Amino acid sequence: PMSDDFPIQIKQFMSENIRSVADLEAVLLLRKHCDRTWTAAEVSRALATSHEMAARQLAGLSERNLLTRTTGTCGESFQYRSTSDLDAKTDLLATLYRERRVSVITAIYSQPGGDVRTFADSFKLRKDH
């Protein structure tokens, strides 16, 4: 496949951490705005996805140590967990996604244990704002 020329550390990072295109978009969004915290409602608006899906993704990404989770009086919020290693991988992945979107999407869904249902969901029309 075309994704064979991705750097090995990116393929490994994706297989360990990125379960879907929606996961990737959530990580890239929070990375881009790493100085602020996000609620599931804010992420669902920014990515035009359902609140439930955003909440599930954020929880999963925090379990995989890509985000920090804070529980406060207004509920849960999440922030990108910045480390030099994570920043480098996330930034490279952002560039690959911008320049070679189809290859990145293909790589995500061709991973062992890839969720075919999630793959199909990635083609559904996003809800209007």
VOZA-12123 format. One record per residue: x, y negated, z negated of N, C-alpha, C in turn; residue number from 1; residue in one letter. Coordinates in nm, 4 decimals, decimal comma. Layout:
% VOZA-12123
n.x->X	n.y->Y	n.z->Z	ca.x->X	ca.y->Y	ca.z->Z	c.x->X	c.y->Y	c.z->Z	n->NUM	res->a .
...
//
This chain:
% VOZA-12123
n.x->0,0819	n.y->0,1214	n.z->0,0000	ca.x->0,0000	ca.y->0,0000	ca.z->0,0000	c.x->0,0853	c.y->-0,1264	c.z->0,0000	n->1	res->p .
n.x->0,0217	n.y->-0,2351	n.z->0,0386	ca.x->0,0922	ca.y->-0,3634	ca.z->0,0465	c.x->0,1493	c.y->-0,4063	c.z->-0,0881	n->2	res->m .
n.x->0,0835	n.y->-0,3661	n.z->-0,1962	ca.x->0,1263	ca.y->-0,4115	ca.z->-0,3286	c.x->0,2572	c.y->-0,3463	c.z->-0,3732	n->3	res->s .
n.x->0,3097	n.y->-0,2517	n.z->-0,2929	ca.x->0,4339	ca.y->-0,1849	ca.z->-0,3310	c.x->0,5516	c.y->-0,2809	c.z->-0,3408	n->4	res->d .
n.x->0,5412	n.y->-0,3960	n.z->-0,2759	ca.x->0,6533	ca.y->-0,4884	ca.z->-0,2838	c.x->0,6388	c.y->-0,5890	c.z->-0,3980	n->5	res->d .
n.x->0,5390	n.y->-0,5721	n.z->-0,4830	ca.x->0,5305	ca.y->-0,6557	ca.z->-0,6023	c.x->0,6444	c.y->-0,6151	c.z->-0,6956	n->6	res->f .
n.x->0,6999	n.y->-0,7110	n.z->-0,7690	ca.x->0,8033	ca.y->-0,6753	ca.z->-0,8678	c.x->0,7494	c.y->-0,5717	c.z->-0,9659	n->7	res->p .
n.x->0,8355	n.y->-0,4788	n.z->-1,0036	ca.x->0,7937	ca.y->-0,3687	ca.z->-1,0906	c.x->0,7357	c.y->-0,4200	c.z->-1,2226	n->8	res->i .
n.x->0,7927	n.y->-0,5287	n.z->-1,2766	ca.x->0,7411	ca.y->-0,5780	ca.z->-1,4052	c.x->0,5999	c.y->-0,6346	c.z->-1,3904	n->9	res->q .
n.x->0,5669	n.y->-0,6842	n.z->-1,2708	ca.x->0,4309	ca.y->-0,7347	ca.z->-1,2480	c.x->0,3337	c.y->-0,6192	c.z->-1,2340	n->10	res->i .
n.x->0,3735	n.y->-0,5148	n.z->-1,1623	ca.x->0,2864	ca.y->-0,3980	ca.z->-1,1500	c.x->0,2609	c.y->-0,3367	c.z->-1,2869	n->11	res->k .
n.x->0,3653	n.y->-0,3276	n.z->-1,3672	ca.x->0,3514	ca.y->-0,2708	ca.z->-1,5012	c.x->0,2620	c.y->-0,3592	c.z->-1,5883	n->12	res->q .
n.x->0,2844	n.y->-0,4896	n.z->-1,5820	ca.x->0,2037	ca.y->-0,5847	ca.z->-1,6583	c.x->0,0557	c.y->-0,5718	c.z->-1,6204	n->13	res->f .
n.x->0,0292	n.y->-0,5648	n.z->-1,4898	ca.x->-0,1096	ca.y->-0,5533	ca.z->-1,4460	c.x->-0,1703	c.y->-0,4215	c.z->-1,4920	n->14	res->m .
n.x->-0,0962	n.y->-0,3121	n.z->-1,4803	ca.x->-0,1542	ca.y->-0,1832	ca.z->-1,5181	c.x->-0,1820	c.y->-0,1764	c.z->-1,6678	n->15	res->s .
n.x->-0,1012	n.y->-0,2463	n.z->-1,7473	ca.x->-0,1212	ca.y->-0,2435	ca.z->-1,8925	c.x->-0,2262	c.y->-0,3424	c.z->-1,9404	n->16	res->e .
n.x->-0,2462	n.y->-0,4507	n.z->-1,8678	ca.x->-0,3246	ca.y->-0,5615	ca.z->-1,9219	c.x->-0,4434	c.y->-0,6085	c.z->-1,8407	n->17	res->n .
n.x->-0,4403	n.y->-0,5897	n.z->-1,7105	ca.x->-0,5439	ca.y->-0,6488	ca.z->-1,6257	c.x->-0,6339	c.y->-0,5385	c.z->-1,5724	n->18	res->i .
n.x->-0,7572	n.y->-0,5353	n.z->-1,6214	ca.x->-0,8503	ca.y->-0,4291	ca.z->-1,5838	c.x->-0,9361	c.y->-0,4655	c.z->-1,4631	n->19	res->r .
n.x->-0,9465	n.y->-0,5962	n.z->-1,4333	ca.x->-1,0357	ca.y->-0,6421	ca.z->-1,3262	c.x->-0,9904	c.y->-0,7788	c.z->-1,2783	n->20	res->s .
n.x->-1,0447	n.y->-0,8194	n.z->-1,1664	ca.x->-1,0168	ca.y->-0,9543	ca.z->-1,1156	c.x->-1,0673	c.y->-1,0574	c.z->-1,2156	n->21	res->v .
n.x->-1,1801	n.y->-1,0278	n.z->-1,2789	ca.x->-1,2349	ca.y->-1,1198	ca.z->-1,3791	c.x->-1,1381	c.y->-1,1370	c.z->-1,4958	n->22	res->a .
n.x->-1,0727	n.y->-1,0278	n.z->-1,5393	ca.x->-0,9694	ca.y->-1,0380	ca.z->-1,6431	c.x->-0,8588	c.y->-1,1326	c.z->-1,5974	n->23	res->d .
n.x->-0,8135	n.y->-1,1112	n.z->-1,4744	ca.x->-0,7059	ca.y->-1,1925	ca.z->-1,4205	c.x->-0,7452	c.y->-1,3393	c.z->-1,4184	n->24	res->l .
n.x->-0,8640	n.y->-1,3689	n.z->-1,3710	ca.x->-0,9073	ca.y->-1,5084	ca.z->-1,3612	c.x->-0,9199	c.y->-1,5720	c.z->-1,4996	n->25	res->e .
n.x->-0,9647	n.y->-1,4941	n.z->-1,5980	ca.x->-0,9754	ca.y->-1,5474	ca.z->-1,7342	c.x->-0,8366	c.y->-1,5784	c.z->-1,7906	n->26	res->a .
n.x->-0,7412	n.y->-1,4870	n.z->-1,7714	ca.x->-0,6050	ca.y->-1,5106	ca.z->-1,8209	c.x->-0,5445	c.y->-1,6334	c.z->-1,7524	n->27	res->v .
n.x->-0,5616	n.y->-1,6439	n.z->-1,6219	ca.x->-0,5028	ca.y->-1,7561	ca.z->-1,5486	c.x->-0,5664	c.y->-1,8882	c.z->-1,5897	n->28	res->l .
n.x->-0,6970	n.y->-1,8862	n.z->-1,6166	ca.x->-0,7650	ca.y->-2,0076	ca.z->-1,6625	c.x->-0,7079	c.y->-2,0534	c.z->-1,7962	n->29	res->l .
n.x->-0,6973	n.y->-1,9611	n.z->-1,8919	ca.x->-0,6482	ca.y->-1,9990	ca.z->-2,0240	c.x->-0,5002	c.y->-2,0346	c.z->-2,0209	n->30	res->l .
n.x->-0,4244	n.y->-1,9717	n.z->-1,9312	ca.x->-0,2821	ca.y->-2,0057	ca.z->-1,9156	c.x->-0,2685	c.y->-2,1478	c.z->-1,8640	n->31	res->r .
n.x->-0,3524	n.y->-2,1824	n.z->-1,7683	ca.x->-0,3462	ca.y->-2,3148	ca.z->-1,7073	c.x->-0,3782	c.y->-2,4229	c.z->-1,8103	n->32	res->k .
n.x->-0,4638	n.y->-2,3910	n.z->-1,9035	ca.x->-0,5055	ca.y->-2,4857	ca.z->-2,0083	c.x->-0,4636	c.y->-2,4298	c.z->-2,1440	n->33	res->h .
n.x->-0,3336	n.y->-2,3989	n.z->-2,1570	ca.x->-0,2876	ca.y->-2,3239	ca.z->-2,2744	c.x->-0,2848	c.y->-2,4076	c.z->-2,4017	n->34	res->c .
n.x->-0,3092	n.y->-2,5375	n.z->-2,3895	ca.x->-0,3067	ca.y->-2,6244	ca.z->-2,5076	c.x->-0,4420	c.y->-2,6307	c.z->-2,5779	n->35	res->d .
n.x->-0,5427	n.y->-2,5615	n.z->-2,5265	ca.x->-0,6753	ca.y->-2,5694	ca.z->-2,5884	c.x->-0,7319	c.y->-2,4308	c.z->-2,6145	n->36	res->r .
n.x->-0,8332	n.y->-2,4277	n.z->-2,7000	ca.x->-0,9040	ca.y->-2,3022	ca.z->-2,7259	c.x->-1,0331	c.y->-2,3021	c.z->-2,6455	n->37	res->t .
n.x->-1,0818	n.y->-2,1826	n.z->-2,6171	ca.x->-1,1996	ca.y->-2,1641	ca.z->-2,5341	c.x->-1,2993	c.y->-2,0728	c.z->-2,6047	n->38	res->w .
n.x->-1,4267	n.y->-2,1035	n.z->-2,5904	ca.x->-1,5300	ca.y->-2,0112	ca.z->-2,6344	c.x->-1,5726	c.y->-1,9281	c.z->-2,5135	n->39	res->t .
n.x->-1,6421	n.y->-1,8187	n.z->-2,5392	ca.x->-1,6929	ca.y->-1,7374	ca.z->-2,4287	c.x->-1,7858	c.y->-1,8197	c.z->-2,3394	n->40	res->a .
n.x->-1,8644	n.y->-1,9079	n.z->-2,3994	ca.x->-1,9569	ca.y->-1,9906	ca.z->-2,3207	c.x->-1,8796	c.y->-2,0813	c.z->-2,2243	n->41	res->a .
n.x->-1,7695	n.y->-2,1394	n.z->-2,2718	ca.x->-1,6890	ca.y->-2,2280	ca.z->-2,1863	c.x->-1,6242	c.y->-2,1505	c.z->-2,0726	n->42	res->e .
n.x->-1,5725	n.y->-2,0313	n.z->-2,1038	ca.x->-1,5108	ca.y->-1,9491	ca.z->-1,9999	c.x->-1,6160	c.y->-1,9041	c.z->-1,8993	n->43	res->v .
n.x->-1,7341	n.y->-1,8669	n.z->-1,9468	ca.x->-1,8381	ca.y->-1,8208	ca.z->-1,8540	c.x->-1,8798	c.y->-1,9345	c.z->-1,7608	n->44	res->s .
n.x->-1,8846	n.y->-2,0570	n.z->-1,8111	ca.x->-1,9162	ca.y->-2,1719	ca.z->-1,7237	c.x->-1,8033	c.y->-2,1970	c.z->-1,6245	n->45	res->r .
n.x->-1,6804	n.y->-2,1953	n.z->-1,6727	ca.x->-1,5657	ca.y->-2,2258	ca.z->-1,5863	c.x->-1,5495	c.y->-2,1234	c.z->-1,4750	n->46	res->a .
n.x->-1,5790	n.y->-1,9969	n.z->-1,5047	ca.x->-1,5593	ca.y->-1,8904	ca.z->-1,4067	c.x->-1,6897	c.y->-1,8454	c.z->-1,3413	n->47	res->l .
n.x->-1,8005	n.y->-1,9115	n.z->-1,3745	ca.x->-1,9310	ca.y->-1,8790	ca.z->-1,3180	c.x->-1,9645	c.y->-1,7308	c.z->-1,3360	n->48	res->a .
n.x->-1,9506	n.y->-1,6850	n.z->-1,4583	ca.x->-1,9818	ca.y->-1,5462	ca.z->-1,4907	c.x->-2,0788	c.y->-1,5452	c.z->-1,6085	n->49	res->t .
n.x->-2,1286	n.y->-1,4295	n.z->-1,6448	ca.x->-2,2232	ca.y->-1,4241	ca.z->-1,7567	c.x->-2,1498	c.y->-1,4421	c.z->-1,8898	n->50	res->s .
n.x->-2,2224	n.y->-1,4903	n.z->-1,9875	ca.x->-2,1658	ca.y->-1,5099	ca.z->-2,1209	c.x->-2,1173	c.y->-1,3769	c.z->-2,1770	n->51	res->h .
n.x->-2,1971	n.y->-1,2720	n.z->-2,1582	ca.x->-2,1615	ca.y->-1,1397	ca.z->-2,2112	c.x->-2,0313	c.y->-1,0898	c.z->-2,1486	n->52	res->e .
n.x->-2,0192	n.y->-1,1072	n.z->-2,0181	ca.x->-1,8991	ca.y->-1,0608	ca.z->-1,9496	c.x->-1,7766	c.y->-1,1385	c.z->-1,9987	n->53	res->m .
n.x->-1,7919	n.y->-1,2697	n.z->-2,0121	ca.x->-1,6809	ca.y->-1,3517	ca.z->-2,0598	c.x->-1,6402	c.y->-1,3107	c.z->-2,2010	n->54	res->a .
n.x->-1,7377	n.y->-1,2880	n.z->-2,2872	ca.x->-1,7087	ca.y->-1,2485	ca.z->-2,4253	c.x->-1,6346	c.y->-1,1148	c.z->-2,4295	n->55	res->a .
n.x->-1,6792	n.y->-1,0206	n.z->-2,3453	ca.x->-1,6164	ca.y->-0,8888	ca.z->-2,3397	c.x->-1,4721	c.y->-0,8997	c.z->-2,2892	n->56	res->r .
n.x->-1,4526	n.y->-0,9805	n.z->-2,1860	ca.x->-1,3175	ca.y->-0,9973	ca.z->-2,1318	c.x->-1,2242	c.y->-1,0619	c.z->-2,2324	n->57	res->q .
n.x->-1,2703	n.y->-1,1676	n.z->-2,2959	ca.x->-1,1859	ca.y->-1,2389	ca.z->-2,3920	c.x->-1,1478	c.y->-1,1467	c.z->-2,5073	n->58	res->l .
n.x->-1,2431	n.y->-1,0682	n.z->-2,5547	ca.x->-1,2144	ca.y->-0,9740	ca.z->-2,6631	c.x->-1,1094	c.y->-0,8725	c.z->-2,6165	n->59	res->a .
n.x->-1,1265	n.y->-0,8182	n.z->-2,4971	ca.x->-1,0315	ca.y->-0,7204	ca.z->-2,4450	c.x->-0,8930	c.y->-0,7793	c.z->-2,4254	n->60	res->g .
n.x->-0,8878	n.y->-0,9006	n.z->-2,3737	ca.x->-0,7583	ca.y->-0,9655	ca.z->-2,3502	c.x->-0,6890	c.y->-0,9991	c.z->-2,4820	n->61	res->l .
n.x->-0,7665	n.y->-1,0302	n.z->-2,5838	ca.x->-0,7031	ca.y->-1,0570	ca.z->-2,7137	c.x->-0,6534	c.y->-0,9262	c.z->-2,7759	n->62	res->s .
n.x->-0,7269	n.y->-0,8168	n.z->-2,7542	ca.x->-0,6810	ca.y->-0,6860	ca.z->-2,8037	c.x->-0,5505	c.y->-0,6449	c.z->-2,7361	n->63	res->e .
n.x->-0,5316	n.y->-0,6886	n.z->-2,6115	ca.x->-0,4082	ca.y->-0,6576	ca.z->-2,5390	c.x->-0,3007	c.y->-0,7648	c.z->-2,5603	n->64	res->r .
n.x->-0,3250	n.y->-0,8526	n.z->-2,6575	ca.x->-0,2282	ca.y->-0,9548	ca.z->-2,6999	c.x->-0,1946	c.y->-1,0595	c.z->-2,5943	n->65	res->n .
n.x->-0,2877	n.y->-1,0854	n.z->-2,5028	ca.x->-0,2671	ca.y->-1,1942	ca.z->-2,4073	c.x->-0,3267	c.y->-1,3235	c.z->-2,4612	n->66	res->l .
n.x->-0,4232	n.y->-1,3093	n.z->-2,5515	ca.x->-0,4896	ca.y->-1,4247	ca.z->-2,6107	c.x->-0,4899	c.y->-1,4098	c.z->-2,7618	n->67	res->l .
n.x->-0,4984	n.y->-1,5226	n.z->-2,8312	ca.x->-0,5210	ca.y->-1,5177	ca.z->-2,9757	c.x->-0,6686	c.y->-1,5475	c.z->-3,0000	n->68	res->t .
n.x->-0,7252	n.y->-1,4793	n.z->-3,0976	ca.x->-0,8668	ca.y->-1,4947	ca.z->-3,1298	c.x->-0,8771	c.y->-1,5633	c.z->-3,2652	n->69	res->r .
n.x->-0,9589	n.y->-1,6660	n.z->-3,2718	ca.x->-0,9823	ca.y->-1,7370	ca.z->-3,3960	c.x->-1,1314	c.y->-1,7354	c.z->-3,4251	n->70	res->t .
n.x->-1,1663	n.y->-1,7004	n.z->-3,5473	ca.x->-1,3072	ca.y->-1,7044	ca.z->-3,5851	c.x->-1,3268	c.y->-1,8232	c.z->-3,6783	n->71	res->t .
n.x->-1,4110	n.y->-1,9149	n.z->-3,6351	ca.x->-1,4367	ca.y->-2,0356	ca.z->-3,7144	c.x->-1,5843	c.y->-2,0527	c.z->-3,7406	n->72	res->g .
n.x->-1,6216	n.y->-2,1693	n.z->-3,7881	ca.x->-1,7614	ca.y->-2,1957	ca.z->-3,8220	c.x->-1,8511	c.y->-2,1906	c.z->-3,6985	n->73	res->t .
n.x->-1,7951	n.y->-2,2215	n.z->-3,5823	ca.x->-1,8744	ca.y->-2,2217	ca.z->-3,4580	c.x->-1,8604	c.y->-2,0906	c.z->-3,3820	n->74	res->c .
n.x->-1,8137	n.y->-1,9856	n.z->-3,4476	ca.x->-1,7971	ca.y->-1,8576	ca.z->-3,3800	c.x->-1,6539	c.y->-1,8365	c.z->-3,3357	n->75	res->g .
n.x->-1,6367	n.y->-1,7503	n.z->-3,2373	ca.x->-1,5026	ca.y->-1,7143	ca.z->-3,1939	c.x->-1,4526	c.y->-1,8066	c.z->-3,0836	n->76	res->e .
n.x->-1,3231	n.y->-1,8321	n.z->-3,0891	ca.x->-1,2597	ca.y->-1,9022	ca.z->-2,9782	c.x->-1,1277	c.y->-1,8324	c.z->-2,9481	n->77	res->s .
n.x->-1,0783	n.y->-1,8556	n.z->-2,8282	ca.x->-0,9617	ca.y->-1,7849	ca.z->-2,7784	c.x->-0,8638	c.y->-1,8837	c.z->-2,7186	n->78	res->f .
n.x->-0,7362	n.y->-1,8502	n.z->-2,7309	ca.x->-0,6331	ca.y->-1,9334	ca.z->-2,6714	c.x->-0,5264	c.y->-1,8431	c.z->-2,6117	n->79	res->q .
n.x->-0,4710	n.y->-1,8881	n.z->-2,5009	ca.x->-0,3628	ca.y->-1,8140	ca.z->-2,4366	c.x->-0,2470	c.y->-1,8006	c.z->-2,5344	n->80	res->y .
n.x->-0,1890	n.y->-1,6804	n.z->-2,5449	ca.x->-0,0809	ca.y->-1,6533	ca.z->-2,6384	c.x->0,0515	c.y->-1,6739	c.z->-2,5652	n->81	res->r .
n.x->0,1049	n.y->-1,7935	n.z->-2,5758	ca.x->0,2227	ca.y->-1,8290	ca.z->-2,4975	c.x->0,3513	c.y->-1,7708	c.z->-2,5560	n->82	res->s .
n.x->0,4208	n.y->-1,6914	n.z->-2,4738	ca.x->0,5569	ca.y->-1,6459	ca.z->-2,5056	c.x->0,6350	c.y->-1,6606	c.z->-2,3764	n->83	res->t .
n.x->0,7658	n.y->-1,6707	n.z->-2,3837	ca.x->0,8423	ca.y->-1,6911	ca.z->-2,2604	c.x->0,8216	c.y->-1,5744	c.z->-2,1641	n->84	res->s .
n.x->0,8145	n.y->-1,4522	n.z->-2,2178	ca.x->0,7954	ca.y->-1,3347	ca.z->-2,1336	c.x->0,6573	c.y->-1,3361	c.z->-2,0686	n->85	res->d .
n.x->0,5548	n.y->-1,3593	n.z->-2,1488	ca.x->0,4180	ca.y->-1,3613	ca.z->-2,0960	c.x->0,3999	c.y->-1,4764	c.z->-1,9974	n->86	res->l .
n.x->0,4551	n.y->-1,5926	n.z->-2,0304	ca.x->0,4430	ca.y->-1,7078	ca.z->-1,9402	c.x->0,5033	c.y->-1,6760	c.z->-1,8040	n->87	res->d .
n.x->0,6204	n.y->-1,6148	n.z->-1,8032	ca.x->0,6885	ca.y->-1,5838	ca.z->-1,6769	c.x->0,6046	c.y->-1,4873	c.z->-1,5935	n->88	res->a .
n.x->0,5520	n.y->-1,3827	n.z->-1,6570	ca.x->0,4722	ca.y->-1,2840	ca.z->-1,5837	c.x->0,3405	c.y->-1,3441	c.z->-1,5359	n->89	res->k .
n.x->0,2761	n.y->-1,4201	n.z->-1,6221	ca.x->0,1481	ca.y->-1,4795	ca.z->-1,5855	c.x->0,1650	c.y->-1,5803	c.z->-1,4718	n->90	res->t .
n.x->0,2705	n.y->-1,6595	n.z->-1,4789	ca.x->0,2940	ca.y->-1,7592	ca.z->-1,3742	c.x->0,3242	c.y->-1,6922	c.z->-1,2401	n->91	res->d .
n.x->0,4023	n.y->-1,5857	n.z->-1,2433	ca.x->0,4315	ca.y->-1,5130	ca.z->-1,1201	c.x->0,3042	c.y->-1,4496	c.z->-1,0647	n->92	res->l .
n.x->0,2236	n.y->-1,3938	n.z->-1,1527	ca.x->0,0978	ca.y->-1,3348	ca.z->-1,1097	c.x->0,0047	c.y->-1,4404	c.z->-1,0509	n->93	res->l .
n.x->0,0031	n.y->-1,5578	n.z->-1,1097	ca.x->-0,0792	ca.y->-1,6678	ca.z->-1,0570	c.x->-0,0360	c.y->-1,7037	c.z->-0,9150	n->94	res->a .
n.x->0,0945	n.y->-1,7092	n.z->-0,8933	ca.x->0,1466	ca.y->-1,7399	ca.z->-0,7597	c.x->0,1091	c.y->-1,6304	c.z->-0,6604	n->95	res->t .
n.x->0,1278	n.y->-1,5054	n.z->-0,7003	ca.x->0,0918	ca.y->-1,3931	ca.z->-0,6126	c.x->-0,0573	c.y->-1,3960	c.z->-0,5804	n->96	res->l .
n.x->-0,1385	n.y->-1,4259	n.z->-0,6810	ca.x->-0,2833	ca.y->-1,4279	ca.z->-0,6611	c.x->-0,3239	c.y->-1,5401	c.z->-0,5660	n->97	res->y .
n.x->-0,2542	n.y->-1,6526	n.z->-0,5765	ca.x->-0,2840	ca.y->-1,7659	ca.z->-0,4887	c.x->-0,2410	c.y->-1,7342	c.z->-0,3447	n->98	res->r .
n.x->-0,1252	n.y->-1,6736	n.z->-0,3300	ca.x->-0,0677	ca.y->-1,6528	ca.z->-0,1970	c.x->-0,1113	c.y->-1,5224	c.z->-0,1321	n->99	res->e .
n.x->-0,1395	n.y->-1,4198	n.z->-0,2128	ca.x->-0,1682	ca.y->-1,2863	ca.z->-0,1587	c.x->-0,2844	c.y->-1,2236	c.z->-0,2335	n->100	res->r .
n.x->-0,3947	n.y->-1,2974	n.z->-0,2359	ca.x->-0,5114	ca.y->-1,2594	ca.z->-0,3154	c.x->-0,5559	c.y->-1,1152	c.z->-0,2895	n->101	res->r .
n.x->-0,5697	n.y->-1,0774	n.z->-0,1638	ca.x->-0,6198	ca.y->-0,9432	ca.z->-0,1321	c.x->-0,5257	c.y->-0,8353	c.z->-0,1854	n->102	res->v .
n.x->-0,3959	n.y->-0,8577	n.z->-0,1710	ca.x->-0,2989	ca.y->-0,7590	ca.z->-0,2220	c.x->-0,3094	c.y->-0,7446	c.z->-0,3733	n->103	res->s .
n.x->-0,3267	n.y->-0,8555	n.z->-0,4434	ca.x->-0,3390	ca.y->-0,8503	ca.z->-0,5893	c.x->-0,4674	c.y->-0,7775	c.z->-0,6289	n->104	res->v .
n.x->-0,5780	n.y->-0,8108	n.z->-0,5628	ca.x->-0,7055	ca.y->-0,7456	ca.z->-0,5935	c.x->-0,6950	c.y->-0,5958	c.z->-0,5669	n->105	res->i .
n.x->-0,6350	n.y->-0,5606	n.z->-0,4537	ca.x->-0,6168	ca.y->-0,4187	ca.z->-0,4198	c.x->-0,5324	c.y->-0,3489	c.z->-0,5256	n->106	res->t .
n.x->-0,4261	n.y->-0,4146	n.z->-0,5703	ca.x->-0,3381	ca.y->-0,3560	ca.z->-0,6718	c.x->-0,4141	c.y->-0,3327	c.z->-0,8021	n->107	res->a .
n.x->-0,4983	n.y->-0,4269	n.z->-0,8412	ca.x->-0,5744	ca.y->-0,4125	ca.z->-0,9660	c.x->-0,6657	c.y->-0,2908	c.z->-0,9582	n->108	res->i .
n.x->-0,7367	n.y->-0,2768	n.z->-0,8468	ca.x->-0,8360	ca.y->-0,1706	ca.z->-0,8384	c.x->-0,7814	c.y->-0,0369	c.z->-0,7945	n->109	res->y .
n.x->-0,6553	n.y->-0,0330	n.z->-0,7516	ca.x->-0,5986	ca.y->0,0970	ca.z->-0,7155	c.x->-0,5200	c.y->0,1568	c.z->-0,8315	n->110	res->s .
n.x->-0,5224	n.y->0,0890	n.z->-0,9471	ca.x->-0,4534	ca.y->0,1408	ca.z->-1,0648	c.x->-0,5212	c.y->0,2672	c.z->-1,1139	n->111	res->q .
n.x->-0,4449	n.y->0,3574	n.z->-1,1754	ca.x->-0,5073	ca.y->0,4743	ca.z->-1,2376	c.x->-0,6083	c.y->0,4266	c.z->-1,3417	n->112	res->p .
n.x->-0,7235	n.y->0,4866	n.z->-1,3407	ca.x->-0,8255	ca.y->0,4459	ca.z->-1,4364	c.x->-0,8982	c.y->0,3200	c.z->-1,3956	n->113	res->g .
n.x->-0,8741	n.y->0,2731	n.z->-1,2722	ca.x->-0,9456	ca.y->0,1553	ca.z->-1,2243	c.x->-1,0950	c.y->0,1813	c.z->-1,2258	n->114	res->g .
n.x->-1,1705	n.y->0,0832	n.z->-1,2599	ca.x->-1,3145	ca.y->0,0982	ca.z->-1,2749	c.x->-1,3821	c.y->0,0638	c.z->-1,1427	n->115	res->d .
n.x->-1,4358	n.y->0,1652	n.z->-1,0764	ca.x->-1,4979	ca.y->0,1431	ca.z->-0,9460	c.x->-1,6192	c.y->0,0524	c.z->-0,9578	n->116	res->v .
n.x->-1,6925	n.y->0,0660	n.z->-1,0672	ca.x->-1,8093	ca.y->-0,0199	ca.z->-1,0876	c.x->-1,7661	c.y->-0,1658	c.z->-1,0963	n->117	res->r .
n.x->-1,6574	n.y->-0,1912	n.z->-1,1689	ca.x->-1,6058	ca.y->-0,3266	ca.z->-1,1806	c.x->-1,5595	c.y->-0,3763	c.z->-1,0443	n->118	res->t .
n.x->-1,4995	n.y->-0,2879	n.z->-0,9664	ca.x->-1,4585	ca.y->-0,3229	ca.z->-0,8308	c.x->-1,5798	c.y->-0,3685	c.z->-0,7504	n->119	res->f .
n.x->-1,6878	n.y->-0,2918	n.z->-0,7584	ca.x->-1,8098	ca.y->-0,3292	ca.z->-0,6870	c.x->-1,8631	c.y->-0,4623	c.z->-0,7394	n->120	res->a .
n.x->-1,8564	n.y->-0,4821	n.z->-0,8721	ca.x->-1,9045	ca.y->-0,6069	ca.z->-0,9313	c.x->-1,8288	c.y->-0,7274	c.z->-0,8787	n->121	res->d .
n.x->-1,7018	n.y->-0,7083	n.z->-0,8418	ca.x->-1,6225	ca.y->-0,8226	ca.z->-0,7980	c.x->-1,6734	c.y->-0,8778	c.z->-0,6647	n->122	res->s .
n.x->-1,7580	n.y->-0,7998	n.z->-0,5962	ca.x->-1,8127	ca.y->-0,8463	ca.z->-0,4696	c.x->-1,9522	c.y->-0,9052	c.z->-0,4839	n->123	res->f .
n.x->-2,0103	n.y->-0,8974	n.z->-0,6025	ca.x->-2,1420	ca.y->-0,9562	ca.z->-0,6238	c.x->-2,1297	c.y->-1,1076	c.z->-0,6195	n->124	res->k .
n.x->-2,2338	n.y->-1,1706	n.z->-0,5749	ca.x->-2,2345	ca.y->-1,3170	ca.z->-0,5729	c.x->-2,2333	c.y->-1,3680	c.z->-0,7165	n->125	res->l .
n.x->-2,1562	n.y->-1,4704	n.z->-0,7377	ca.x->-2,1539	ca.y->-1,5290	ca.z->-0,8710	c.x->-2,2800	c.y->-1,6106	c.z->-0,8900	n->126	res->r .
n.x->-2,3254	n.y->-1,6178	n.z->-1,0139	ca.x->-2,4469	ca.y->-1,6958	ca.z->-1,0383	c.x->-2,4174	c.y->-1,8437	c.z->-1,0188	n->127	res->k .
n.x->-2,5188	n.y->-1,9175	n.z->-0,9803	ca.x->-2,5015	ca.y->-2,0618	ca.z->-0,9609	c.x->-2,4887	c.y->-2,1294	c.z->-1,0954	n->128	res->d .
n.x->-2,4204	n.y->-2,2432	n.z->-1,0945	ca.x->-2,4036	ca.y->-2,3187	ca.z->-1,2189	c.x->-2,5356	c.y->-2,3806	c.z->-1,2594	n->129	res->h .
//
